[in-house]
Amino acid sequence: MTPNLIVILVDDLGWTDLSCYGSTFYETPHLDALAAGGARFTQAYAAAPVCSPSRAALLTGKWPARVGVTNFIGGHAVGRLADVPYFHGLPRNEYSLARALAAGGYATWHVGKWHLGGRQTSPEVHGFEVNLGGCGMGHPPTYFSPYGIPTLTDGPDGEYLTDRLTDEAVRLITDHDQSRPFFLNLWHYTVHTPIQAPQSLIEKYRAKARRLGLDTGAIETGEPMPPWHLDGVRVRRRTEHSDPAYAAMIETLDGSVGAIVGALRRTGQLDQTMIVFTSDNGGLATAEGSPTCNAPLAEGKGWLEDGGLRVPLIISGPGVDPVETNALTSTPDLYPTLLGLADVELPDWHRIDGVDILPAAYGDEFDRGPIFWHYPHYSNQGGTPGAAVREGRWKLIRWFEDGREALFDLVADVGEGADRAAAEPDLTRRLSGRLDDWLRDVGALLPQPNPAPRPSPVPAPNP
């Protein structure tokens, strides 16, 4: 039987933000159960350290640099280097996952965040029959109704957005006539800023933080932010899971997953539905309140270190037995994996970069080859323009400001603390060459030195 497909994509969820991935502060029993009954990937990666490029990669099966969406849409920053241009929407010529599945007979529904352009490149343009909440916004003005989201009607005052999107998804599942399979693209706005949650849950975790001694300072102030528009701002790194409001947002997310599974079970569709759960980039750990921590990984959202790239990935459904796999995967791999599950073939003209990872989910031997990243922008979180490649246990990062390269053994040094480039010159040259070849292949745009002088700091206003 052709399976239903559900993709639950979370915004800014870090690698250790679930109990089943190591958190002892956040509580995620429903996601833990999903992972316990399916495949839990320990070395899955987002295609970029920020959201829009990873979303473009998921829907096209391509590296973001090949699509031309390399930054979060609307983002722009300069520093020692000038910025490079990128598409501010998912190009309409892309043969999206939804278009391919619709051609294969699927009902296609998008619920939640989009951030791949406005009306000209909306979910409806890219093959979704239903769009509830998807627009050009990168985050909601508020998580409590009235939301101010143009593609989602406001609910009763105070209704919580994560719950509302869950209710909409449950309604679609429940009302579906089951005459054809469905593809539910549930892209939650949570856990992106603003960090807001029901007060009762915040109080629950505030009390828990006190019990565990986590209510003291967990933020360390670091170096100045590199981009000019953040002049005077410093990197602020959270050192542990301890933010009560963020923990409360995680619990509402977990409840959403429980509600989706419950709806599938009640309607007799659970055994014929594949569920993929993942995040678009690493956790927000160095700026904007730094609500989470990605330790033992280094840094977080906006960085090319693993804290900005490594994410949870759970695949659960018919034929997937409980397994933990350390197979390397990246966001573009979900495209051919889902099409393979749906038995939908791609047109010959549609070139993709992703690899079907279902063998890894089934516990078989699997090697998808190297993973690449190109992020030629300054982030709002402290990261600087660069590119990277991971092959096996090794990862090479190149920073474009000065051309410096660093090599890390991610098996022996998961926190990327020991640069092995000088000790492994042959390996460094080989991986650097692979990265050069890949950048040429995808047509990557490289930032150039900024010719303008740095502006003087803006004076503080008079009191």
C-alpha positions in Angstrom: 0.0 0.0 0.0 1.3 3.5 -0.9 2.0 5.2 2.5 0.9 8.6 3.7 3.8 10.9 4.3 4.2 13.4 7.1 7.2 15.7 7.4 7.4 17.6 10.8 10.0 20.3 10.4 10.9 22.3 13.5 12.5 25.8 13.4 15.8 26.1 15.2 15.6 22.8 17.1 19.0 21.8 18.4 20.6 18.4 18.2 20.3 17.8 22.0 16.9 19.4 22.5 15.0 16.1 22.9 15.3 13.7 25.8 16.1 10.9 23.3 19.0 13.0 22.1 20.4 13.7 25.5 18.5 16.6 27.2 17.9 16.1 30.9 15.9 19.3 31.3 13.5 19.3 28.3 10.7 16.7 28.4 9.7 15.0 25.1 7.9 11.6 25.9 6.0 11.5 22.6 9.1 12.1 20.5 11.0 9.7 22.6 8.4 7.0 21.8 8.5 7.9 18.1 12.3 7.5 18.1 12.1 4.3 20.2 9.8 2.7 17.6 11.7 3.9 14.5 15.1 5.0 13.2 17.0 7.6 15.2 19.8 9.2 13.2 22.7 10.5 15.4 24.6 12.3 12.6 22.0 13.9 10.5 22.7 17.4 9.2 20.7 20.4 8.0 21.7 21.7 4.6 22.5 25.2 6.1 23.0 26.8 9.5 19.9 29.0 8.9 16.3 28.2 7.8 15.4 29.1 4.3 18.2 27.3 2.5 17.5 24.1 4.4 13.8 24.4 3.5 14.7 24.9 -0.2 16.9 21.8 0.0 14.1 19.7 1.5 11.6 20.7 -1.2 14.0 20.3 -4.2 16.5 17.6 -3.2 19.3 20.0 -4.1 22.1 21.7 -2.2 21.0 25.3 -1.4 23.8 26.8 -3.5 22.5 25.0 -6.6 19.0 26.4 -5.9 20.4 29.9 -5.2 18.8 30.2 -1.8 21.8 30.5 0.5 20.6 32.8 3.3 17.4 33.2 5.4 15.2 35.2 3.1 15.3 38.8 4.0 18.8 38.5 5.6 21.6 40.9 4.6 24.8 41.7 6.4 28.3 43.0 5.6 31.6 43.0 7.4 35.1 42.5 6.2 33.4 40.9 3.2 30.6 42.2 1.1 27.4 40.2 0.8 26.5 38.0 -2.1 23.1 37.9 -3.8 20.6 35.1 -3.4 17.0 34.3 -4.5 14.4 35.7 -2.1 12.0 32.9 -2.9 11.9 29.3 -4.0 12.3 29.6 -7.8 9.1 28.6 -9.6 11.0 26.4 -12.0 12.0 24.0 -9.2 10.1 20.7 -9.3 9.2 20.6 -5.7 8.5 17.6 -3.5 4.8 18.6 -3.4 4.6 18.9 -7.2 6.2 15.5 -7.6 3.9 13.8 -5.1 0.8 15.5 -6.5 1.7 14.1 -9.9 1.9 10.7 -8.2 -1.7 11.0 -6.8 -1.1 12.5 -3.4 -3.2 15.0 -1.6 -0.7 17.7 -0.6 -1.1 19.9 2.5 1.2 22.6 3.9 0.6 23.7 7.5 2.9 26.2 9.3 6.0 28.2 8.5 7.1 28.6 4.8 9.7 31.5 4.6 10.4 30.7 1.0 8.9 33.8 -0.5 5.6 35.5 -0.6 2.6 35.1 -3.0 4.7 34.6 -6.2 6.5 31.6 -4.6 3.9 30.5 -2.0 3.1 26.9 -1.1 0.2 26.9 -3.6 2.6 27.8 -6.4 4.8 24.9 -5.5 2.2 22.1 -5.6 0.3 22.3 -2.3 -3.5 22.1 -2.5 -3.9 23.4 1.1 -1.8 26.2 2.8 -2.5 27.0 6.4 0.0 29.5 7.8 2.6 29.5 5.1 3.8 32.9 4.0 6.9 35.0 3.7 7.3 35.5 7.4 10.4 34.0 9.1 8.7 34.0 12.5 5.3 34.9 14.0 4.9 38.3 15.5 3.5 36.4 18.5 2.6 32.9 19.4 -0.7 33.9 20.9 -3.8 34.8 18.9 -4.3 37.3 17.2 -1.2 36.1 15.4 -0.9 38.5 12.5 -0.2 35.7 10.0 -1.9 36.6 6.7 -2.6 33.0 5.7 -4.0 31.9 9.0 -7.2 33.2 10.5 -6.9 34.3 14.1 -8.4 32.1 16.8 -9.8 33.0 20.1 -7.7 35.5 22.0 -4.8 33.7 23.7 -4.9 30.6 21.5 -1.4 29.2 21.2 0.0 28.9 17.7 1.7 25.5 18.0 -1.6 24.1 19.3 -3.6 25.8 16.5 -1.4 24.4 13.8 -1.6 21.0 15.4 -5.4 21.2 15.4 -5.4 22.1 11.7 -3.2 19.2 10.9 -5.3 16.8 13.0 -8.5 18.1 11.2 -6.9 17.4 7.8 -6.0 13.8 8.8 -9.3 13.1 10.4 -11.4 14.5 7.5 -9.3 12.8 4.8 -11.5 10.3 2.9 -8.5 8.0 2.4 -9.2 7.5 -1.3 -5.7 8.6 -2.0 -2.6 9.0 0.1 -1.7 12.3 1.7 1.5 14.3 2.2 1.3 16.6 5.2 4.1 19.1 5.4 3.8 20.3 9.0 6.5 23.0 9.4 6.1 24.5 12.9 7.1 28.0 13.7 8.3 26.9 17.1 11.0 27.0 18.6 12.0 30.2 16.8 11.9 33.5 18.6 9.9 35.1 20.1 10.4 32.6 23.0 6.8 32.4 24.2 4.8 29.6 25.8 1.7 29.1 28.0 2.5 30.6 31.4 1.6 27.4 33.3 4.3 25.4 31.4 6.8 28.2 32.0 6.2 28.0 35.7 6.6 24.2 35.6 10.1 24.5 34.1 11.0 27.5 36.3 10.4 25.3 39.3 12.3 22.4 37.7 15.3 24.7 37.0 15.3 25.8 40.7 15.2 22.1 41.8 18.1 21.3 39.6 20.2 24.3 40.4 19.9 25.7 36.8 18.4 29.0 37.7 21.7 30.8 38.0 23.8 32.4 35.3 24.1 30.1 32.2 25.2 32.7 29.7 28.9 33.5 28.9 29.7 36.7 27.1 32.2 36.3 24.2 33.8 38.1 21.3 32.2 41.0 19.3 29.8 40.1 16.6 31.6 40.3 13.1 28.9 42.0 11.0 28.8 45.8 10.9 25.1 46.0 11.7 25.8 44.3 15.1 28.5 46.8 16.1 28.8 46.8 19.9 27.0 43.5 20.3 28.8 40.5 21.7 28.3 36.7 21.2 26.5 35.3 24.3 26.8 31.6 24.7 24.4 29.5 26.8 26.2 26.7 28.6 23.3 24.4 29.5 19.7 23.6 29.0 17.9 25.9 31.5 15.6 28.4 29.9 12.0 27.7 31.3 10.2 29.3 28.4 12.1 27.4 25.8 11.6 24.2 27.6 7.8 24.9 27.6 7.9 25.5 23.9 9.6 22.1 23.5 6.8 20.5 25.5 4.1 22.0 23.3 6.0 20.7 20.3 6.1 17.2 21.8 2.4 17.4 22.5 1.8 18.2 18.9 3.6 15.1 17.8 1.6 13.1 20.3 -1.6 14.6 18.9 -0.7 13.8 15.3 0.2 10.1 16.1 -3.1 9.9 18.1 -5.1 11.1 15.1 -3.5 8.6 12.8 -4.2 5.8 15.3 -7.9 6.8 15.8 -8.5 6.9 12.0 -6.7 3.6 11.4 -3.9 5.3 9.3 -0.9 4.9 11.7 0.3 1.7 10.1 0.2 3.2 6.7 1.9 6.5 7.4 5.6 7.3 7.4 6.6 10.2 9.7 9.8 12.2 9.3 10.8 14.5 12.1 13.7 16.9 11.9 14.9 20.5 12.2 16.0 23.2 9.7 19.3 24.1 11.5 20.9 23.9 14.9 19.7 25.4 18.1 19.9 29.2 18.8 22.8 29.1 21.4 24.9 32.3 20.9 22.5 35.3 20.3 19.0 36.7 20.6 18.6 35.5 24.2 20.5 32.2 23.5 17.6 30.1 24.7 19.3 26.7 24.2 22.7 25.0 24.3 24.1 22.5 21.8 26.9 21.0 23.9 28.8 18.9 23.4 28.7 20.4 19.9 30.3 23.7 19.2 28.3 26.9 18.6 24.8 27.0 17.2 22.5 28.5 14.6 24.3 30.7 12.1 27.7 28.9 12.5 29.4 26.2 10.3 30.4 24.3 13.4 28.3 21.3 14.2 26.1 23.1 16.7 24.7 25.1 13.8 24.3 22.1 11.4 23.7 18.8 13.2 20.0 18.1 13.9 17.7 15.4 15.2 16.2 13.1 12.6 13.6 10.5 13.3 11.9 8.3 10.7 9.1 6.1 11.9 6.5 4.0 10.0 5.8 0.7 8.4 8.8 -1.5 7.9 11.1 0.6 10.1 12.2 -1.3 13.1 13.8 0.3 16.1 17.4 1.3 15.1 20.0 3.9 16.0 22.2 4.8 13.1 25.3 7.0 12.7 24.9 7.2 8.9 25.6 10.6 7.6 22.6 12.3 6.0 21.7 15.9 4.9 18.4 17.7 4.2 18.4 17.1 0.4 18.3 13.3 1.1 14.7 13.6 2.3 13.5 14.4 -1.2 14.5 11.1 -2.9 13.7 9.1 0.3 10.1 10.3 0.4 9.6 9.9 -3.4 11.0 6.4 -3.1 8.5 5.6 -0.4 5.7 6.9 -2.6 7.0 5.0 -5.6 7.1 8.2 -7.6 9.8 8.6 -10.3 11.4 11.9 -11.1 11.6 13.3 -14.7 14.9 12.7 -16.3 15.6 16.5 -16.5 15.3 17.0 -12.7 18.8 16.7 -11.3 19.0 16.2 -7.5 21.9 16.0 -5.0 20.1 14.0 -2.3 20.5 10.2 -1.8 17.7 7.9 -0.6 18.5 7.2 3.0 15.9 4.5 3.6 18.5 1.7 3.8 20.0 3.4 6.8 16.5 3.7 8.4 16.1 -0.1 7.9 19.5 -0.7 9.6 21.4 -1.7 6.5 24.9 -0.6 5.5 24.8 2.8 4.0 27.2 5.5 2.8 25.8 8.5 1.1 29.2 10.1 0.4 30.4 13.5 1.5 28.2 16.3 2.7 28.8 19.9 1.8 27.8 23.4 3.0 28.1 26.9 1.5 27.1 29.8 3.7 28.6 32.9 2.1 26.9 35.3 4.6 27.4 36.8 8.0 24.8 35.4 10.4 23.0 37.3 13.1 24.5 34.8 15.6 28.2 35.3 15.2 29.1 33.0 12.3 31.1 34.4 9.4 31.0 33.5 5.6 32.4 30.1 4.8 32.0 26.6 3.4 32.6 23.1 4.7 32.7 19.4 3.8 32.3 16.3 5.9 33.6 12.9 4.7 33.5 10.0 7.1 34.8 11.1 10.4 36.5 14.2 9.0 35.2 17.7 8.6 37.0 20.6 7.0 35.8 24.2 7.4 37.0 27.1 5.3 36.3 30.7 6.4 36.2 33.2 3.5 37.4 36.3 5.5 41.0 35.1 5.5 40.9 31.7 3.7 41.8 29.8 6.8 40.9 26.1 6.9 40.5 23.8 9.9 40.2 20.0 10.0 38.4 18.2 12.7 38.0 14.5 13.6 34.4 14.4 14.7 34.6 10.9 16.1 37.4 11.8 18.5 36.6 15.5 18.9 32.8 16.1 18.6 33.2 19.6 19.9 35.6 20.6 17.1 38.2 21.8 19.6 41.4 20.4 18.0 42.4 21.6 14.5 44.2 18.7 12.8 45.0 20.5 9.6 48.7 20.8 10.3 49.0 17.2 11.5 47.1 15.9 8.5 48.3 18.0 5.5 47.5 15.4 2.8 44.0 14.9 4.0 43.5 18.6 4.4 44.6 19.2 0.8 42.4 16.4 -0.5 39.2 17.6 1.3 40.0 21.2 0.3 40.2 20.1 -3.3 36.9 18.3 -3.0 35.3 21.4 -1.6 36.7 23.5 -4.5 35.3 21.0 -7.0 31.9 21.1 -5.3 31.8 24.9 -5.1 32.4 25.0 -8.9 29.9 22.3 -9.6 27.0 24.1 -7.8 27.9 27.5 -9.1 28.6 28.9 -5.6 28.9 32.7 -5.3 31.9 33.7 -3.2 31.9 36.9 -1.2 34.5 39.5 -2.1 36.4 42.0 0.2 34.3 44.9 1.2 35.7 48.0 -0.4 33.9 50.4 1.9 35.4 51.6 5.1 33.8 50.5 8.3 31.4 53.1 9.5 31.9 54.8 12.8 29.9 53.4 15.7 26.5 54.9 16.0 26.5 57.2 19.0 24.2 56.4 21.9 21.1 58.6 22.1 21.1 61.4 24.6 19.3 60.5 27.8 
